[in-house]
Structure formats: C-alpha cells, structure tokens
Amino acid sequence: MKTAGLHAVAGLFLCVLCCDAGNAAEGPIVITDFEHSSDKRLVDTQHGAMISDDISSHGRCSLKIQAAEYVNIRTQRLGLSRPHDLLKIDLFNACGTVQQVRAEIFDETSLRGYWYRHVRRYALRPGWNTLSITVARLYRGEKNARRINDAYLDPAKINRIDLAFQSGPGRGFIYIDNIRFEPDAPMPPVEGLLPFDFGPENQAARHGFITSSREEYEPKRGYGWSSDGWPGAVRDYIHPNSLLGDFREARGETFSLRVPDGKYHVRVYYEDHGWWSDQFARFSWRTINMEGKQVYEERLTQEAAAARFYRFADVEPRPTTDLYETYIKNGRYKPKEFDITVSDGKLDVRFDADRAWACRVSALVVWPADQAEAAAEWCAELDRRMHAQFDAGNVYICSAPRGRHITDIPESARKEGFLVFSAGGTTPTGPNYVPSKTELLSALELFCVPGQDTGAAFSFRAEHGGSLKLSTSVPGLGAELNLVQNRIKRKGDGAYTIVPDTLQPTTEVAVRATGTRQFWIEITAPPDTEPGRYKGEVSLKFREKNKIIPVSVDVLPIELSEPSFTFGMFGLMPDNYAAPGALEKVIELLKRHGMSSVADAPLGRVSVEDGRVKVDFTRADEVMKFLKKTGFTLPVDTYGGGLRGLSGAAKKLGVPAEEAFRLAAARLRGHAKIMGWLPVSYSMVDEPQWSDEALERATQRVRQVNAAAPWLLTNGYWSPSAGNRSHRKLMDTLDRTTLGRVTPEAVRYLKSKGKSIGFYSGCSRHEFGLKQWAAASEGLDAHYAWHFYIRYGDPYYDLDAREPDVCMVYYTPTEVRPSLRLKDVRAGAYDFLYLQTLSDALRSARDDTAAEEARQLLDKAAKAGNIYLDRSAPRIADRDAFRRKVAEAILELTKGKKKTGELGLRK
C-alpha cells in the first residue's frame, strides 16, 4: 500500500491539498472592514449609512444602516478571490427579531439583467450572523429559478454586491462588517483517501474534493465514468449543502478509479428525494457492484417504499430539534458503506436500478482499510462542516407573539400550573406561543346546521412537563379531539418556523415545560340531527389536576342551499404511496369541508392497439364514482389530469395531435355518457408566456379542441389584459377564463362576450368565504385555489424542494390526516354557503325590514370580499359573529320554528 507514487489520482489530490494549504497560509483578503471613514465611499444606500463604533466583528468600527435599507458595495478588491475562497460578510442584527436579506452578486455581465446576477435570500438571527458564500460556483439567477442554464459568475470578475434588507415588525438597525474572501480550511490529511463530489461542472465543491461530472475514464487521469451520461443526468439542487445537494444520475453507469491493489473502504452518498415529487427515488430494486461483485442490494415493496417516503410522519420538531441530525444525517442521507479488495489496479463501482432517478450519486469517498482511524476523523470533520453549512442557510424563526410574557397572565389564572386558551378560529399557536389574558378559555360555543361539521381550536401551556390526558363528549352529536401535530414550514429562503399543522386523534400527549400544544375539537351533526342546543365538555387531566371546559353547540333549523357556484382546490390525486382507499377518503373530506367541485380530475390514458385509439378510463371512472357517491353535482376540472398519452398515440398513428385528440375525445364522450359522469371543464392554459407567438399557439390549441369536442368546456388559468389584442383572441376562444388577477376591465370584456368567468387564489377562510361571495356577486361562477395536495419534496420536511409544500392533507402508510388550514378553508366555504342560503331565501321573501337587513348583510359581505383588491373595502374582523348574524337573518326570512334566542345566537 505504501509504495512510492500511489497513483495519478493520489498525486492530483495531494497537489490540491498543497495548493489549498498555500491559500490557507495566505489568509483572508479583506475587502473592507469600515475602520476608516473613507470606507463609506465604497457604499451607496437609499437612506444613509454611518461608520459606527457601537459594535464590530473586526477592529473597532462597522457600517450602521437602517433595517429596511438597500446597500450597494463596489470595489475593485472584489475581484481578488482564489480557488475555494468563501465570500464572508458579518452582519449584526440589532432588531430583536429575525430579518431577511437578499444578496445579489455581480460580475461584468450582470448588468444585462436580474437573471444574470447571483441572487440568494438569507435570514438573520438577532445578534451576529455571517453570510458565507462559495465563490467557485455562483449560479446566475435565483436558487429556485436559475433561468440561464449552466451559467455561473466569473469569481475573478466579481465587482459588486447588493444587500436588500427586508425588515419585519419594529425595525431597527443592521451593522455590516468585515467583508472578505477567506480560504476554506484544509481537511485533516489522510494518506490515500480519495473524495469525489459528483455534480455540474464548476460546482461548489467541498475543500479537497475531486469534482467529477461527465468525465469518461482515462488511465492517465485515473478516474472517470463509463460514459458522459444523458443530458439531464448532472444537476444541482443546492439543499442541504454543497456536497449532498448536487449529483449525477448514474443508473447503468460505472465509476472507475485507479488505485494500488489492496483493501479499501468505500462510502457512497445517494440523493434520493430531488426537488420535485416525481423525482423521489422510486424503484423495485437497486444495486451497487464492485469488482464484479454485488456489495449492495435494496428492494422496495410498496409497503417498504411508503414507510421510507413517510418516515418523518410522526416526527415532531421542537425549537431545540437539530434538523440536520434528525432529517439529514440520520434520515435522508445516511451513506452506504462497503469493504472491498482490489486486485487489478482499478476499482470499478457500478450503479444500477430498474427505474430512473434511483441512482443519484452525490459523493463517493474511498480510503485504504489501514487508514480507518484517520478516515473516521476526516469523516467527522466533513460532517461537522456540512452541518455548519446547513445551519448557516436554515435559520429558525420563533413563532411566539412579540412582547408577550406569561407574567402578564393574572396569578389566579396561573395557579393550576397550566393555561387553556384560544387564539381565535384556526389561528396556529406554535410551541413557543404565549397567550394574552384575553385569550384564556372558559367555554367553547359553536353552532352548525344538520349535516354540517364544525369545530374549534384550543391550546394548552404548562409551567412544568408532564402527560396530558384528554376526553370529550357532546351527547347527541359526534365529538372527537385531535392533537395538532407540529411541522416544519419554510418562511422564504434560509428560514423556517414550526407550526401546528396536521390533525391526529388523541387521548394523551406529552407536554414539555413552558411549551404550548394545540388541539382541535371536531363536532359532527348528522343530517337527521334535531335542531336545538347540545351541551357537553372537554375534560383535561394534567399532573393530578382536572379542568373541565364546557361545550355548547347550537344546531340551527336551517337547510343550507346546494351550491350553485363551482369551487374547489387543485391537487386531488393522492401520493403513489398513500394508504389504500385514500382517494375515496379525500373526496369525502372535500365534500365534508364544503367544496362543490374538484380539480385534477383524470379523464383517461390514450394508447393505440391494432391501429385504433384506445382510452383506459379505469382511474377516471373511480374518481367519478366516488364524486357522485359523495354528492358532488357541479362540473369538475381537469387541471393536472385530462387525457394523457396523446402525443405518443399521434406519433404511433402517424397523424397530427389534434386528430389523435378528436379520436380520443369521441371515445371519451360516449364513455362519459354511458357511465353518467359529471360535467367536465377541460383545462388548457396555465399562465402562458406573454409573447404574441405563445398566445397565438395557445389560441390555436384551444380552437382545435373546440372543433374536435365542442361539448367540452375549455378553461384557462391566467391574468389577461383586456386591452391586448392577443389576449382578447385567447379570451374569445376559451369558454371560461379563470383569472389569477381579477380586474374590472377583464370582467367587463368577458361578460360582453358571454363567457364564463372564474378566479383562482390561495387557500384561506377569506378567499373561500367573503372573497368568493364577492366574486359570485360580480357574476363570476367558478373558483379554484392553490392547493389541496401538491407537494414537491418530502411531505414532512419542507426545506428540501424547489417550492414549499402547501398541503391541506397529509398521507401516511395507513391514513389521511387533515390539516388545521383545511379547517380554515372549511370555515370560509360555510361562510359562503350561509350567504348563498340567505340570498336564496331573499328571493321569495316579503320586501320588509328583515329583507332590507338581509340585503345589507349580503352587500357588506360582497364589499368585504374585495374581489378587485380595493384596499379601502370594509373589513369584517369577527367572521364567526358575522356568520351568526347571517344565520339569524336566514331564520327570520324563513320563519324558523324556534326563536333565535333559544338557539344561543348573539346579535
């Protein structure tokens, strides 16, 4: 093993170490540390800056700016970076709360536009922070939208840094200090250790790693792949750090490394999750072969894959949870370890699997077996650095309300050692939430109608830790208690918080000292429930003390109108690994939560057999069967679904795509009629590019569908300008335009053409309630929201993917778990249905005082809905109280059998 001249690669590696050691010896290159008043000339600001000796990280002074400042730093010294340098900027956040900053780094070509700069957002903890940016691979554009592919800044030509601070509440000051280039410190030396980082060319490699992307093996080089790979095989997803975030998809490929004969240890890091849900490593089997022998095999049954995919379903993060240790090191990126003997002077490592995206290899490290002790120290140091890089880019933002202290609660309320409180509605109360004295809970008062579910959130905070036992009962009604499980939620780039999110039935839960847990009581009133007041309780037992919260539920003698307005959420279809029966459960949940429609409805998969078009309607029939069984009657939308496989069928038949669609649509129409499907709106447009050419192409596609299937309602999601001729052509062609931004001009134009008009938005009580009512009042007839279930990476770890997960339900291997946000959406849906019921009742009512009061309520709701984003529109703070007034008005118009006072309604 210790023969002279290990091999070419070892020589290269040792050379890299020597060069890096030389860089380290050179020390940092200070761009500016603001020790001299003249340093201020390097900086431009919008509101002014000053050299201050209040605090500093280097020397005596720093640059003091306002928290909402935009800072421009320019100096020729920015072009002095060396290989493996880190650009570091010290920032002291004196605001008392986490602040956001957007860093934009320029080289000579960056003035061509925003997407030619390196743009990254960071979160700043109160106190000192250091931005640490590897200059070797500064991608152009944003982390989540790098639009100029394979383009990076030239580190030697960096000439400008902009820092845009986005201040939160309270504002204050930020101090900037010690902007410098600092060499990455060498790793501990290990004789014969060879580390490889796989990813794009010019990647931001860990110190000392040999980077490899598409190099084919050459004996002179001493390492490389069996081929250069397919075009998309090499990628960089950034998270969780520079080593593990990039990779090469190596399915069917061999990586070869020239080494002396002997015994070696090999470590392989896989990247198994990706930035998109369809890139999760789905496979039946995958293997690693070394030296012609299989050293690793992993087989995934459906059950095993589900267990791995949902591995964090019952992991609840706390403010003290080390995310890297929990989710990365011991969860998603545990390396595969092997011992192997090389006898032919070359180590061959072959990766294989039955499906693509199963062999994304981020890194490979090889060391001689007799260097185990030194290699263990090397690996520990590597992990420490990866941990530090992760922590620098993911800052925890405490969810506690500012300025609240438990001492503000009267001693009489704290004597039991715990507090029960409600922040109102579905407001999440995170693990650090401190209630105000006005939020203390003495009783829960709810109301509903027969066939309607309702509920309320409440929270528990204890001075000391212990086990909390809970139970509930409301005789005559269904009642269930749910723990609101905590989840990680990102807040922009580089920051996250912990919020109560998913609901899980519970009777006992561990409570930590000075920690808050949130719960949800779900009340079910079956359709045959007799109107009246129902009384029950929630019982809590904690550390031998009992507390009873009285519960009263008024079931009103009201029959809510069937919705005539089409509304629902994108993202109907469950995960591939969801529990059996998840689809039916999801459709039942949507109906029980007030939805009148769904989006993402599949229509069928098109294929060709014996020269004829065939459509597999199995999945679509299943969806339609469940929708009809559950009581849906209004049209459903195909967004994300529709007819699949059309291009392949057209190619196989040798006909244009529109002809393949016509043939498939004919089969669709006949099948839908026989099976009694619900009406369908066919989604064709999703925020098209704004060029005239792109809009003309979209218009032509819609015309082709209209001609081939005039019975299908064509629908598009976008925000057109009614004054643009190309926009008008597409609006004229679509049967329904669903607006992302609703403007009076667009609505007037579409109405003049007799078109159906919808809107799409986010998911909240306001958008499904008052805003939806305002839309209906303006003549719109559809609303879809983003979204019910569309996830991007790991469903229980929100920091990994290109975009954040905003799911209303979560799947496990055995169940479907609704979220607190779904309850908020349900509240909005029922706000809308109460208003529609009042409007329907008004049509046949006498024109008297009660009718005038009803009209005023409906008008107030429409104005508060603010469909045109008029910020001067009146707001309704207590929407529960407002809905009670609407219920009173319905009872007055319909002459309910019981007086409103007997039902506990409040005026």
N, C-alpha and C positions, 0 to 999 in steps of 0.2 A: 504493500500500500504506500510506503514512503519512498518509492523510487524517485529518482531525480526527474523533475519536469512532469508533474502529474498528467497533464494533457493540455490541449489548446484552450479548452474552456476554462480550466482552473487558472491558467495563465491570464486569460482575459479577466476573470473575476478578481484575481489578485491585483491586476492592473487597475481595475475600477476602484478597489479598496484604497490603493495607494493614492490615486488621483483625488478621491473623496477625502482622504486623510489630509492631503495637502490643502484642499479647500477649507477643511475644518480649521487647519492651523492658521489660515488667513484671517479668520474671524469675521464678524459681521461687517457689512457695508452700511453705514448709517446714511440714510437719505436726508433726514432732518430730525432733530430732537428738540427743536424750538428753544434752544438755550440762548439764542441771540435774537434781538428784536428784528434783525434783518430777515430771519427765517419766515416772518409773517408775509414777506413779499412772494413767497412760493405758493401762497394760498389765496384763492378767491372764495368769498362767501356771499350769500344773499343779504344777511342781516348783521354781518360784522363778526369779528373774532378778536381775541386779545391774547397776548402772551401772559401767562399766569404762573405764579409760584405757589398756588393753592396746594397742588399735588403733582407728582410726576413719577414716572417709572424709570427715568434715566436722567440723571442730572438734577437740576433744580426746578426747571420750568416745563410747561406743556401749553398746548393751544386750547383755550377755553371757548366753546361755542354754545349756542342755544340748541336745545334738544331737537328742534324741528328744522335744523339747518341743512343746506346743501353746500358741500365743501368740494372745491376743485384744487387738486395738488399737482403742480407741474414743475419738473426739474430735470436737467439732463442726467443727473445721477440715477434716475430710474432705469436707465439702460445698462446698468453695470452688473446685472445678475449673472451667476455662474451655474453650471450644471448642478442640479439637485438643491438649488437655493430655495428657501422659503421666504416669501414676502410677508413680513410681520408688521402689524400695526397695533400698538397698545391703545386701548380706549377705556376710560374710566366713566362709568355711567353713574351720575350723581342724581338721577331722577327718582330713585326709590322703587321703580317698577321696571320690568323688562322692556327694553326698547328695541325697535327694528332698525336695521341699516341695510341699504342696498349699495354694494360696492360695484363700480364699473371701472374696468381697467382697459386702457387704450394702448395701441401701438400705432405705427404710421398710417395704417389703413382704416383705423376705427372711426375716423371722421366721416366715412361713407354712410354710416347709419348705425342705429341702435344694435342691430344684429351682428355688427362687425366688432362689437366690444365683448369682453368677458363680463358677464353680469351674474352676480350671486347675492342672495339675501342672507343676512345673519341676524341672530338675536343676541342682545347684550344683557347679561345679568347685571343687577345692581353691583357696583364695585368694578374692579379691574377685569378686563377682557383682552384677549389677544387674537386678532384675526391672523390666521396662519394659512397662507395660500401658496401652493406649489406652483412655481412659475414655469416648470417644464412643460406643462400641458394645460394652458388656459384656453378652454374651448370658447369659440365665438357664440354669442347668444346667451340664453338662459339655461339653467340646469334642466328645466322641464321642456324646453323648446329650442333645441340647438338647430337653427334653420339652415346654417351654412355647413353642410356635411364635411367631416374630416378636415376642418379648418381651425387653426389654432394661432394664437398670438405669437409673434416672434419675441422671445424673452429679452433678446439684446436690443429690441427697439421699443420697449415699454417707455412711454413718455408722459403718461397722465393717469391719475387715479381720482375718481369722483366718489364721494361718500354722501349718500342721500339718507338722512336720518328721518324716520317716520315716527314722530313722538306719540306716545299714548297719553292717557289722562294725567293731568297735573303738570306736565312738562318739567323743565329744569335745565341742567347743563350737562354737556359731554366734554371730556378732556381728551385730546388726541396727543400721543407722544411716541417718540422713538420709532419712526418709520424706517425700516431697514431690510436688507437682504441678509439672511442668516443661513449658513450651510447646515444641511441636515446631518446630524452627528452620525459617525460610522457605527455599524452594528458590531457586537462583540466578534472577534476573529474566531473562526472555526476551520481548521485545516480540512480542505476537501469538500466543504459544504457548498452546494450549488443551488441558489434560489432563482426560480423563474417566475416572472409576472406576465401572464397572458392577457392581451388586450390590444387596442388600436396602436398604430404607430405613434411615436412621441408621447406615449402615455405618461401619466404622473406616477412613476414607479417609486416603490419604497427604496430607501437608500440601500445600495449594494445589490439590488435585484437585477438580473439579466432580463431585459424585456424581449418578448417574442410575440409576434402577431401572425405573420404569414410566411415566415422564412422556411423554405424547404431544407431538409437535412443536407449538409455538405460536410464531408470528412474534415476539410480544412477549418470550417467554422466550429465543428464539434457538437453541434446541436441543430435541431430543426424538426419540421413536420413532414409527414409523408406526402402532403400536397399543400397548396396555398389556400384551400378551403373555398366555400361558396361565398358570394358577395356579402351576405349579412352575417357571416359567422363570427366576426370580431366586433364587439360592442363594449360600450362603457356606460353603465347605469349609475355610477358615482357612489350610491349607497351600498354598504355602510361606511366604507373608507376606500382609499385609492388602490389597495391590494385586492380586496374582495369584490369591489363594485364593477370591475371590468372582467372580460372573459373571452375565450374562444370556444364556440360550439364545436366539439371535437368528435362527434359521433362518426364512427367508422374510420377514425384517423389514428395515426401512431406518432408519438413524440419520441425522438431518439436522442441519446446523449452519450458522447464518447467518454468513457471512464476506464480506469485501470481495473483489471479483474479483482474481484473481492466481494465482501459482504457489505450491503448498503441498507439504509433505511429510507423509505420514500413516504412523503406526506403530500396528499392531494386535497385541494380545496375546490369544492363544487359551488356554483351559484345556481340554486335550484328554484328561485322564485321569479326573477325578472321584474320588469316594470308594468307588465300587463297581465291580466288574468289568464289569457290564453298561452302565456309563456311559462306557467308553472310546469315543473318537470313531471309530466305525465308519461308513464311508461309501464309496461308489464315486467320488463327486465332491463337491467343494465349491468355491464361487466367492465372490469379492468384486467387486462392480461399483461404480464411482464415476462420477458424472456420466453415467450411461448407458453407460459403457464397462467391459468386463471387464478388471480390472487384476491379477487373481489367479485361478488355477485349480489345484487339486490333485486328481489322480486316484489312487486307491489300488486296485491289483490285490491279490489275495490275498497274493502274494509281497511286494509293497511294504508292505502293512499289517503282515505278520508281521515284516519287517525293522525297521519303526518300533516295533512293540509290544515286540519283544525287543531293542531297541537296546543295552541295557546287559548283555546276556547274558555277554559276555566282558570286561566292565569290572570289574576287581578293586580295591575300595577299600583304601587303606592308612591307617594312623593320620594320615599327613600329607596325605591327599587332601582337597581343598577340595570338599565336597559341593555347595555352591551353584554353583561354577563348573562342576563336572563334570555334575551331574544336572539342574540348574535352568537356569542361564544359557545353557549351550552344549548342553543336551539337550532338556528338555521344554517350555521356554517361550521359545524364540527368536522374537522378534517378526517379523511380516511388515511390510515397508517398501515404500512406494509414493510416486511423484511424480504430482501431478495438477494440472490447471489448472481453476480455477473461473471461469465467465463469466456466471453468472446470480445471483450474490449468495448462493447456498446450496450447501453441499457435501452431497451425498447419498451415503451409504455403505450398500449393500445386501449382506446376507449370505444365502447360500443353500447348500443341500446336498440330497442325496437321502434323508438319514436324520436323525432327531432326534439330539441330543447332539453334533452335528458343528460347531455354530456357537456354542459357549460363549465369549462375548467378555468378557474380564476388564477390558480397558482399551483406550482409544484416545487417541492424542496427535496433535495437529495443530499445525504451525508454518509460518510463511511461509518459502519457499525461501531468501530472502536472510538468514535468521537461522540458517543451518546451523551456523555455528561456535559461537554461543551455545547453540543447542539441543543440540549434542554435549556441551557441558559440563553442561547440565541433565540429559541422559540418563545421563551418567556418575555424577552425584551421586545421581540416583534409584536407579541400580543399586547404588551403594555403600550406600544406606540399606536397600534391600531385602535386600542381602547381610547387613548387620548385624542386621536383624530376624530373618532366618533363623538366623544363628549364635546369637543370644540364646535361641532356642527349641529348639535341637538341639545338645546337648552330648555330646561323645564320652566314653564310659566305657572306660577301658583294661581289656583282658581279662586282663592278666598277674596271676598269683597274688601276693598281698601278701607282702612280707617275703623274697622270694627274690632272690638275686643270683648272677650267673654265677660269681663268685669262690668260691662255696660248692662248686663242682664241683672235684674234685682236678685238679691241673695235669697229671697223667699222662693224664687223660681228655680234656683240652683241647689236647693237643699237636698234634693234627691240624688244628686251626683250625676244627673243626666238631663238633657233637654229634648223635648219633642216639638218640632216646629214645621212650618210650611213656608217656602219662599214664594208660593203662589203658582197655581196652574201646573205646568210641566217644567218649571224652571229647574235646571240641574243644580244640585248642591254638591260640589266636589268634596274630596276627602279633607280639605282644609277650611271648608266653609264655616264661617262664624255667623250665627243668626243675630238679627236685631230683636229687641224686646217685643216689637210689634208683630214678629213672625211666630211667636210662641203659640202652640196649637192647643186649644181646649176641646174642640169638637170638629167633626167633618160633616158638612151639609152639602148634599148632592141632589140633583134632580135629573130625570130622564123620562122617556116615554116607553110604553110596552114595545119590546123588540129591539131596544137600544141598549148598548153597553156604555158605561161611564166609569169614571174613576178619579183618583186624586193622588198626588204625590205628597209624601211627608218624610221628614228626616229625623235622625236620631244622632245626638252627640253626647259622648260620655267623658267625664273627667278622668276615669280610670278604665283600663281594658277589662274585657270580660265577655261572656256569652249572653247574647240577647235572644230570648225566645218570644215568638210572636204567634198570635192566632186571631182570627176574625170570624164573625158570624153576623149575618143580617137575615133573620128568619123571613122566608117568603121570596128571597132573592138569592142569586148566586153571588158569592163573595170569595175572593182569593187575594192573598198577599204575595207580592213579588219583591225580591231584592233587585235593586237597580245596580247591576254589576258595572264596575269601573272599567274604562277603556282608555287607551292612548289615542289622542286626537291631535293631529298636527295643526299648528297655527302659523301658516306660511312656511317659508324655508327656514330651517335651522331652529325651529321652536316647536314645542308640543306642550300639551296640558293633559290632565287626567280628569275625565268627566264621567258621571254616571250615564250609562247608555242602555245596555241590554237588560231585559226583564227575565227573571228566573224565579219560579215559585219557591217559596222558602218558609220554614217554620223556625229556623235557628241560624244565627250568624255570629261570627266572632267580631267584636268591636275593639279597635285599638284605642288607647288613651288619647284624649283630645282629638279624636278622629270622628268625622261625620260619615254616616251611612244613609243612603236614601232608599225609600220603599215606595211601592205603588199598590194601592188597593183597587182591584178591578171588580166592578159591580155589574152583574148581568141580570137584565129584566126580560124574561122570555116573552114572546108575543102575546101569550094569554094571561099576562100578569094583570091583576085587578088594580086600577088606579087607587092611589092612597099614599099615606106616609108609612114607611117601613123603618123600624129602628133596630140598631144593632150596636156593635162595638168592635174596636181593635184593642186587644189585650197585649201588653208588653211586660215581660218579666226580666229584670236585669239585676244581678248581684243581690238576689233575695228581696228585691223591691218590685212592687207591681204598680202598673199605671194603666188606667182604662181611658180610652178615647172614644166618647160616644159618636155613633154614626147614624145619621138620618138621611133617608133617600125618599124624595117625593116622586112618585110615578104619576105622571100627568095624563089626564084623559084626552090625549091628543094623538091623532094618527098622522104621522108625517107624510107629506106628499112624496110620491115616487119622483126621483129626479128627472127633469127634462133636459138638464144641462149635462153634457158629456164631460166627465172629469176623472182623472186618474194619474198614475205615475209611470215613468219609464222604468224598465227593468223588471219584467215579470218572471222570467225563467230562472229557476234555481241553479246553483252551482252543480257541476258534474258530480261532486261527491256528497251532495245533500242527502239526507235520510230518505228512504223510500216513503212515498206519499207526500213529499214536501210540496209539490205543485198544488195538490188539492188543498193542503193546509194554507198555502199562501193565498189562493183565490178566496178561501173562506175568510182569511184575515182582512183582505182588501174590502170585501163586502161588509164585514162587521165594523170596519173602520170608515164606512160612509162612502166609499168610492162607487162611481156609477159606470166606470169603464177601466180598461187596462191598455197599456202599450207594450210592444214587444211580442205581439201575437204572431206565432208562426203560421204560415199557410201551407207549406209543403216543400219537399225536396224533389227537384226535377232531375230526371235521368232519361236515357234513351235505351230502349230494348227493341230489337228486331226492326230498327229503323223508325220507331214510333216514340213519341214523347210519353213518358210515364211520370206520374207525380205520386210520391209517398205522402199521404195525408195522416199518417198514424199520430204524430205528435200534435198536429193541429186539431184532429178530432178529439184527442184527450183534453186539450185546453178548452175547446168549445163545449164539451160535455160538462166539465166542471163549472164553467161560467154559467151555463143555463141552469144547472142543478142548484147553484148558489143564488140565482135570482137576477143575474145581470141581463139587461134587455137592450141597452144602447149600443151603438157601434163601438168596435174595438179597433185599435190602431196597430199597424204592422211595424212600427219603428223598431229597428234592430232584428225584425223577423222577416215576414214576407216570403216570397218564393226564392229558394236557394238553388244553386246549381245551374242557372240559366245560361251562363256563358259557356260552361262545359258542354251543355246539351246543344247549343247553337253550333259550336265547333264540331261536335260529333256528327250533327246532321248536315253540316255544310251550308247553313242558312244564316241570315242576319239575326242579331239578338232579338229584334222586335218580332220576327216571325216565330222564334222559339217561345217568346212570351205569349204571343197570340195563341199558339197551340196549347201551352200550359194553362193559360187563363180560361180557355174553353173547358178544359177538364175541371178546373177549379170551380167554375160557375155551376156546372152540372152536379159536382160532388157536394158543394155547399148547399144547393137547393134540396138535394135528396136527404142530407143529414140535418137540415134545418139550422144551419149556422147563424150566428148573429151577424148583423151588417158589419162591413169592414171598411175602414179608411186606409188607403194604400200610401204609405209614407215614401216620398220620392225625393225630397230636398232637405238637406241638413246644412244650413249656413253655407250656401255656395260662395265660391270666390266672387269678388265684385267686378271682375273684368267682364266686358260685354261678351267676349267669346265664351267664357264659362257659363254665363247666364243663358246665352243662346243654346249651348249644348244641353243645359238642364231643361230649357223650354222645349227643345226638340224631343227629349226623352219623355217628358210628360205628354206631349201630343201623341206620341206613338202608343203610350199606354191608354190614353183616352180613346184612340181609334180602335185599339185591339180589344179593350174591355170598357166600353162606355158606362157599364153598370157599376164599375168600381169608383168610389170617391177618392180622387187623388188629393194628397195632402203634402204640404211642405212646411218645414220649420226654419224660419229666417226672419230678418228685420229689414224689409224693403223700404225704399224711399218712393213715395207715390209720385214724385216729380221726375223720376228717372225712367226714360223710355224702355230700357232693357228690363228694369224691374217690373214695369207695368205689363210687359209682354208675358213674363212668367206668372204674375198675379192673375192675368186674364186666363191663362191656361189651366192653372190649378183650380180644383173645385173648392179647396179650403186652404187659406194661408194662415198658418199658426205663428203668431208674432212673438218674437223674443223681446222686442221693444214696441210697445203699443203707442202709436201716435194718432192724433185726431185725423191727420191727413190720410194715413193708410186706411183707417177705419172707414172714412167717408168714401174713399175711392172704391174699396172692396164692396161696400154697401151699394154703391151706384152700379156695380156690375152684377149685383145679386149673388155675391159669393158668400160661402160660409167662412166665418172668421173665428179663429181660436187664439189662445196665447199660451206661452209656456214660461215657467218660472222655477224658483226653488221651492222647497218643502217647508212650510210653516203654517201655523194657525191662520195668520193674516192672509196668506196667499190662497189658502183653500176656503177661507171664510169670507171676510169683508171684500177682499180684492176680487174674488171670484164672483161675488154678488154684484160688485160694480161692473164687472165685465158683462154679466148677463143683462144688467140694466142698460148697457150700451148696445145690446144686440149681438154680442158675441155668443157663441154656442158651444165652445169646447175649451178645455184647459188640461194640459198635461204638465207635470212637474218633474224636475230633476233632483232625486230619483228614488225609486223604491228599493231596488237592489242592483247596483252596478259597482262592483269592486275592481280594483286594479292590481293589487299585490296580495299579500297575506291579509285575510279578512279580519284578523285580530291583532294586527301590527300595522299601524297607519303611517309609518315613516318611510316605507321602503319603495313605494311605487312612484310613477311619474306624477300621478294626481292623487289627491286624498280620497279615501273611501267615504261615501256619504250614504250609508245603507240604513234602511228603515227596519230591516230584519237581518238576523244573522243565523247561519246554519251551523249545526254540529253533526257528528255522525248519527245522531239519534233524534234530533228535534229541530224545530224552527223557533227562534227566540225573537220576539218583537222588541222594539226599542222605545225609549221614552219619547223620542222625536215622532214616532208613529202615533203616539197618543196625542201629541200636539197637533198633528195633521188631522186626526180624527175630530178633535175639538173644532177645528176650522170647518171640516166637512159638515158637521152638525149645526154649526152657526149658519152655514149656507142653507141647509135643508129646513131649518126653522124659518128662515127668511122666505124661502120659496113657499112653504106652507102658509105663512101669513099672507103672501102675495096672492096665492090661490084662493084663500078664504075671502080676501078683499073683493074679488071679482063678483061674488054673489051676495055681498053684504049691503045693508042699507047705508045710504050716504048720511051718516050721523057723526057724532063726536068720536065714537070708537073708531069709525072708519078713517076719520081725519088723523087721529093719533097713530093709527097703523101706517098710514101713508108717510107721516113724519118719521116714523122709525125706519121704514124702508129707504126713505130719502137720505136719512142720516147715515145708514149703513153704506149706501152707494157712494156718498161723498167721502166717507172714511176709508173706503176701499181703494180710492186713489189710483184708478187704472191708468191714468195718464201721468202719474208721478208728480202730481201737483203738491208740492210740499206744504202749501197753505191749507190743505184739506183738513177738516176736523178729525181729531183722533179719539178713539174710544179706549180708555185705559183699562177699565174693568169689563172685559168682554163676557164673563160669566153673568155679571149683573145685567148687562145689556141683553143677553140671551133670555134671561128671566123676564125682562120687560116684553120681549117678543113673544114669549110663551103666554104671558098674561093677555097680550093683545089677541093672540090666536083664540084663547079660551073665551075672551069677551065677544069676538066675532062669531064664534061657533057655538056660543051659549053652552059651555061645558057643564056637566052635571053637578060639579062641586064648585063651591066658591073658591077663588084663588087663595084666600086667607087660610082655608083649611088645608091647602097643599103646601103651605110654607113659603109661598112666593113673596119676594121682597120688592117693594116699589122704590 
